[in-house]
């Protein structure tokens, strides 16, 4: 039964209220510039900073594998979505309290404590993401789904840009290091918990209930389906691996640029804010394009933005290119997420597509984690430029694949028009 149009937009409006808080929160704890510069100021090398993408990729990918299994018997996902969003605040409260300790422990202890606690937070968030995406799919109309995701991401990143500005004020305040970051993590945690309240008015109709199987058997069955798929999914998986160079712009470039352009801590927050502006504008554009012209076009936009961002990072010799690179990265991030979410649902033959949303990223996660994590050690040895150049070459190959080899699935209007 199709959701009434008025209820669709009411649901979207309440979801935007959630994002008004989460956008600010995510900017304050962003892996885009903020956290790498934070670790660098604690004394971490690029090799250590390289654990950020490794932890993020592995925790979000593999904890999400079992989200479909754990929620398969639920007709409604709203209660578990609310609970998970509230629980997500706890690790950041713990980090804020830790950073407020006096006297300070040794920097190595600070770094280890942060990485462990932050990693645990993303184990939880990795489980949450596919459940949340499936929930959004249930409370929006199918023909407006990409536009709805685009609208949600627009508002999230609009608030993220504001959060980036807030972070720049906090990090540039008279508070000493690391108390300035402790305040940022505290505000992020409060916003996470407060935002979950606005899920309550969202109306969710009962959805399909799947008889539970053993978790490992369920995961392996879906993984075999995905790997054996000949409709273009394997091409997309290769393109995802080749686009791992995005972590050069997320994790390593802000640290490299800080030394190259003599930047301050608050500039990393402004990098995040400009990145959010790119996501904000890109979300509206790619949402409309996805619904009208297909989600493969969104993947093309994502990879084109990544190629542009890496080229700017390599050859942009003025501080203004630091922020232009952030803008290109923002377009990549939002277009890449929209393509991943919608193509995962499009290629899934099951009504409950939570499994595909969790398993597709997990299949490519080991390679992505290896490449992203090892890049830090390679940068320490060879420098940023040659490693980023390799990332650029891989991004160009990914762009070729999504342009020339990836067919549009029938899930979108464009895909249905091309079907015989």
Buried (B, 14 or more C-beta within 10 A) or exposed (E): EEBEEEBBBBBBBBBBBBBBBBBBBBBBBBBBBBBBBBBBBBEBBBBBBBBBBBBBBBBBBBBBBBBBBBBBEBEBBBEBBBEBBBBBBBBBBBBBEBBBEEEEEEBEEBBEBBBEBBBBBBBBBBBBBBBBBBBBBBBBBBEBBBBBBBBBBBBBBBBBBBBBBBBBEBBBEEBEBBBBBBBBBBBBBBBBBBBBBBBEEBEBEEBEEBEEEEBEEBBEEBBEBBEEBEBBBBBBBBBBBBBBBBBBBBBBBBBBBBEBBEBEBBBBBBBBBBBBBBBBBBBBBBBBBBBEBBBBBBBBBBBBBBBBBBBBBBEBEEEEBBBBBBBBBBBBBBBBBBBBBBBBBBBBEBEBBBBBBBBBBBBBBBBBBEBBBBBBBBBBEEEBEEBBBBBBEBBBBBBEBBBEEBBBBBBBBBBEEEEE
